[in-house]
Amino acid sequence: MSEIAICPTCGSKSKVKKKNEEVTYQAVQDEEAFKKIGQMKKAMEKFKTKAEKLEKELATLKSNLK
């Protein structure tokens, strides 16, 4: 993930890029934030689906042992 900091010039949340000894700040745009949130939601949904599948499998295995 990108390093985020508050820009000393404008006070907005910005991505920090360090090249050689020069530090530059690039403001985080709403579109970027929404894109990242969308990606995170998709990833969470994948993990949720996998967890539910594993819970069902575990329940089946437990019932078979009894």
Summary of the structure (lengths in Angstrom):
residues: 66
radius of gyration: 21.3
end to end distance: 46.5
largest distance: 66.7
contacts: 123
relative contact order: 0.10
helix: 55%
strand: 24%
